[in-house]
């Protein structure tokens, strides 16, 4: 899944690559075609004829941030549902299945109504209603052709079939042999024209198990969830991305259907196609298949603005774990003029073995086994956090790591970075662009993200130009503006033994 799992990001933020010459925007534009259907759906097509493969990436501009209060986890839940098929895919007899699904909904509503009475609920009635609900599910399951959507793709040479939900987005992607390109247009359009949310309550249990494994059973997951809830008072970035358990336990199929109708409209979808593709044929197929989808309403957006933080906040989680430290500072969204400066800050402090955090906390003081940071947490669309982290070395504490990390941050505020450091930042930015362009699937994802988040896929290339213009004074100015005590949230993951000793 694509929901932002902290440890993955922590590892990725430490990776650096050898420099290489980046392709220019002018060169790249020659291979790109763009068009928008009458219903508002945007397509970006990139010709790469080296191998007979095409990668497809569909970006839905909806994520956890768009969920209503009490319905956290619904964006992720729908992502799972999108693989369940349509009225013709995944069913043995849809007429019978539709009637059976209606009975499932009715049985669940009756059971939920009694459950919601709390202490006043009749225990015997609860058992009867639960049994009726389970029986209704069993009847509906008799009409399901499991995994038919995925099997159709795999049998036609499809690879990399997956999806993911983030705070800002939900994405769906896979690759096919180029002579099977029409299959993507047929299947992908069908699941967003005519989805059937079958096996909803079974899949809800799967999502709750994901929550148990990724959050409740993982100390770092607990810390990140508590950290975001502390850093944000108003904005939905502070909500659990995978969903609070009590919300997940009460999500309904009707809620998921309303969520789909509200947010999975063509104008909220962007498709990127990269590989051995004829742009004119892609445009014809797009109109033929995706053109069937009604334009629908303009999706609601999040208007809540997080109030300026007025003082440092702290949160502590006790768990069976080594000490882990998180420090976050509020910062603007990816569209802000200083966005490239934040990328430069990340590079100076945490990119590779020459970075300041690695040299200070890991090499010299031996306080941590890992230390770094990155902007855009938990998302990029709205004002977010620049997150710093450290994982303490054996025998070392969060307090020691915090002191050393804040010293490096204060140094960035007080002194200009060296010319050598800034040169490395710009060289690594060029190398990163090369990496982003290297694979069809990776390129498709980057183009889709930049198109939706910044308004133009070309900003992927312009980002390099923006970083080239960053000065030492820019880095110091941004550090002085945002990396302040009153704008800071600190999270501590404290080993149980250490917490017990203090008590």
Secondary structure as UniProt FT lines:
FT   HELIX           6..12
FT   TURN            13..14
FT   HELIX           25..29
FT   TURN            30..31
FT   STRAND          32..36
FT   TURN            38..39
FT   STRAND          42..47
FT   STRAND          53..60
FT   HELIX           64..66
FT   TURN            69..70
FT   TURN            72..73
FT   HELIX           74..81
FT   TURN            82..83
FT   HELIX           94..115
FT   TURN            116..117
FT   HELIX           118..120
FT   HELIX           123..141
FT   TURN            142..143
FT   TURN            146..147
FT   HELIX           148..155
FT   TURN            156..157
FT   STRAND          159..165
FT   STRAND          170..177
FT   HELIX           178..180
FT   HELIX           181..193
FT   TURN            198..199
FT   HELIX           200..211
FT   HELIX           212..216
FT   HELIX           219..231
FT   HELIX           236..238
FT   HELIX           245..248
FT   TURN            249..250
FT   HELIX           253..263
FT   HELIX           266..268
FT   STRAND          269..275
FT   HELIX           279..289
FT   HELIX           290..292
FT   STRAND          313..319
FT   STRAND          324..331
FT   TURN            334..335
FT   TURN            337..338
FT   HELIX           339..350
FT   TURN            353..354
FT   HELIX           356..357
FT   HELIX           358..364
FT   STRAND          368..377
FT   STRAND          384..392
FT   TURN            394..395
FT   HELIX           398..414
FT   HELIX           419..438
FT   HELIX           440..454
FT   TURN            457..458
FT   HELIX           459..468
FT   HELIX           472..482
FT   HELIX           485..487
FT   STRAND          488..495
FT   HELIX           496..502
//
